[in-house]
Amino acid sequence: MESLQFDTTTAEEFLEIYRDVIPDYSDHIIQLCSGVSIAIELRAQDAVTTFRETCGPWDIQIAKELRPQTLRAKFGIDNIRSGVYCTDLPTDGSIDCEYCFKVMAV
């Protein structure tokens, strides 16, 4: 576990894969830079898939309606301030951890 403060450059590097994929990309960058983030490295069998289930649907309204016990349903305000970030792909979990725990540690 590590507390991190993203600036625009690090936020853009971290979310680069989503640049042309997620709506309101620039708003996600601004949100990521708006305060302290807590990075957690989870180690478990199928950790990314399990954590994605815990996070809930990306769309906050869908999370609140269909999966009210998930993190996004409980703590998300809107799709930009969703309360939690989780990678989409199991293969990206290690990349995200390397960025947060090694690249940003320098």
C-alpha positions in Angstrom: 0.0 0.0 0.0 1.3 3.4 -0.9 -0.1 7.0 -0.9 0.6 8.8 -4.2 0.1 12.3 -5.5 -0.3 12.3 -9.3 0.5 15.4 -11.3 -0.7 15.9 -14.9 2.3 14.1 -16.4 2.1 11.1 -14.2 -1.7 10.9 -14.5 -1.5 11.0 -18.3 1.2 8.3 -18.3 -0.8 6.1 -15.9 -4.1 6.4 -17.9 -2.5 6.5 -21.4 -4.1 3.3 -22.4 -7.5 4.9 -21.9 -6.8 8.1 -23.8 -9.0 7.3 -26.8 -11.2 4.8 -25.0 -13.0 6.4 -22.0 -15.3 9.3 -22.3 -14.2 12.5 -20.6 -10.6 11.4 -20.4 -9.3 14.9 -19.5 -11.7 15.0 -16.6 -10.3 11.7 -15.3 -6.8 13.2 -15.4 -8.0 16.2 -13.5 -9.7 14.0 -10.9 -6.6 11.8 -10.5 -4.5 14.9 -9.8 -7.0 16.4 -7.4 -5.7 14.8 -4.2 -3.9 11.9 -2.6 -4.5 8.4 -4.1 -4.0 5.2 -2.2 -2.4 2.4 -4.3 -2.9 -1.2 -3.1 -1.2 -4.2 -4.6 -3.5 -7.2 -4.3 -1.9 -10.6 -4.5 -4.3 -13.5 -5.0 -5.4 -16.0 -7.5 -7.3 -14.1 -10.2 -6.9 -10.8 -8.2 -7.9 -8.4 -11.0 -11.1 -10.2 -11.8 -12.0 -10.5 -8.1 -11.2 -6.9 -7.4 -13.3 -5.8 -10.4 -16.2 -7.6 -9.0 -15.7 -5.8 -5.7 -15.5 -2.4 -7.4 -18.7 -3.0 -9.4 -19.8 -1.6 -12.8 -17.9 1.4 -14.2 -21.2 3.3 -14.6 -22.1 4.6 -11.1 -25.9 4.6 -11.7 -25.8 1.0 -12.9 -23.6 0.0 -9.9 -26.1 1.6 -7.5 -29.0 -0.1 -9.1 -27.6 -3.6 -9.9 -24.7 -4.0 -7.4 -25.4 -1.7 -4.4 -22.9 -3.4 -2.2 -19.9 -2.7 -4.5 -17.3 0.1 -3.8 -18.5 2.3 -6.7 -22.1 2.0 -5.6 -21.2 2.9 -2.1 -18.6 5.6 -2.6 -18.9 6.8 -6.2 -20.4 10.2 -6.9 -20.4 10.1 -10.7 -18.5 8.3 -13.5 -15.5 10.7 -13.0 -15.4 10.5 -9.2 -16.1 6.8 -9.0 -14.4 6.2 -5.7 -12.0 3.5 -7.1 -9.9 2.7 -10.0 -9.4 -0.9 -11.2 -7.7 -2.0 -14.4 -9.8 -3.7 -17.1 -7.5 -6.5 -17.9 -5.7 -9.1 -15.7 -2.5 -8.5 -17.7 -2.5 -4.8 -16.8 -2.6 -5.3 -13.0 1.1 -5.9 -12.8 1.8 -2.9 -15.2 -0.3 -0.6 -12.9 1.5 -1.9 -9.8 4.9 -1.4 -11.4 3.9 2.2 -12.3 2.6 3.0 -8.8 5.2 1.2 -6.7 8.3 1.6 -8.9 8.0 4.4 -11.4 6.4 6.9 -9.0 8.7 5.9 -6.2 11.7 7.4 -8.0 
